[in-house]
Structures are given as structure tokens and as C-alpha cells.
Amino acid sequence: MRSLQGGADSAVWYEDRISNGCRFEPNVSHAATMACDYDGINYIEADDGWGNLTVLSSQLGDIEPLGISGTFDHFQIRNSSVGRVGQSGLNLSATSFTIHSTEFRELSSHALDVRFNRSALLQMSSFMSVRANAFLGMVANPRRVVTLSFQQVMAHEADSGSLAFAEYGRVSQLDIALRMPCSCHPNRQALRLVAGDENLNDITDDQRRGARQVLAQGNIKMASCL
């Protein structure tokens, strides 16, 4: 996919039947990509700020490091599929950030480097693989009452540290189903998810709160120990 830059009010991709791909149109009032099929995203930069960027019913392929960056009013991906999101693949600031009904093959470490001012919602979406610290870069505006919410989310393979967050007090809902290796100690498994294996002997109070939230709201499916 070609590199894209723009500073319009918003951005749109639309189906280009001539080239059997999708092209970028920077001068429209609403952002939307519909029925687009990408080999991958290398570089989209909203350096001057865009209004809305919406991806609908599209296949994005792999998002390379810094693949999508910049400032948006509203950013959302809906009813789509995504390959591997590299480190800081989504490197952006937005008033609201939404992932809905979308499948991801892999979230690499620090894949989502997202600063949000109003809300961040991941809903009815699935991740085949979530690496350590994949969500650590999701940071709320400290001067506002802002929350991060997971609703009906599935992680088929979750590494230790995959549910590490910068601030657990901002995570209002953690409805996420995870498949983990067999363990007779679910409390310790929850701590591994939020802190990682290397930090189990140096757990912070915030991480303990996060582990309790994982146990209370999440759905950890253990592999059979037989």
C-alpha cells in the first residue's frame, strides 16, 4: 500500500473498482473505509489532525510500526479483520477510540500506543495472539474522567503481561475471555497477566487491583491439566 499523508477535516477510503483496491480521498466531511482489501499498512500520518477516521468491513493486513499515526477526533475500526499490529502500529491521539466486531491475528508488544480524551472501547472483538504490554500504551487524559472498556472480547493466546495497563483505575470494564495454560493457582495466573513473569516478586498495589479485576470480570479458561 502506498504511503498516505493528509491534514483534511477527515479521511475516507472507498472501493476503486478499476484497480481492485482502495484509494485515499482527503477532502471529504466524513471518514469511512468500506469493503477494502489491503496487503498491509505502512504509513498513514494525520500530522495536522483529521476529524474522523472509520474503517468498515475491510481487511487491513498487517499494520507496520507507526503504520497509522497522528491526531483524530474519532477513530474506529468496525466489522473488519487485521493481521499483525507491530509495535506502535496504532500511534495516535483521539477524542474517542473504538474497536468493534473486528478480528486481529496478533497484537505485538506495545501495539496500541493510543492517547484518548473521552473514551476507549474494545467490543465484540477477538485477538488470536496478544503479546506482553500490548495495551500498555493506552493512556487516558489525566485531566479528565475518562475510561477504557473491554466488552465481550476474546484473546485466544494471551502472554504473561498481556493485560498490563498504565493505570488500572481507568479500566471501567474488563469483560475479556482468555485461554491460558493449566494452573492450580488462578490468582497467580491473574498476576502474571497484569505484571508478567519477570515482575511477580515486585507487584504494585495498582497491579494487584488489576489482577482482582481480571478475576472478577474476566473469564480465564485454563487448559486441561490432565
Secondary structure, DSSP 4 states (H G I P E B T S, - for coil): ---EE--SSB-EEEEETTTTEEEEE-B-SS--EES-B-SEE--EEEEEEEEEEEEES-B--EE-TTSEEEEEEEEEEES-EEEEE-TTSEEEEEEEEEEES-EEEEE-TT-EEEEEEEEEEEES-EEEEE-TTTTTT-EE-TTS--EEEEEEEEESSB-TTTT--S-GGGEEEEEEEEEE---S-HHHHHHHHHH-GGGTTS--HHHHHHHHHHHHH-EEEEPP--
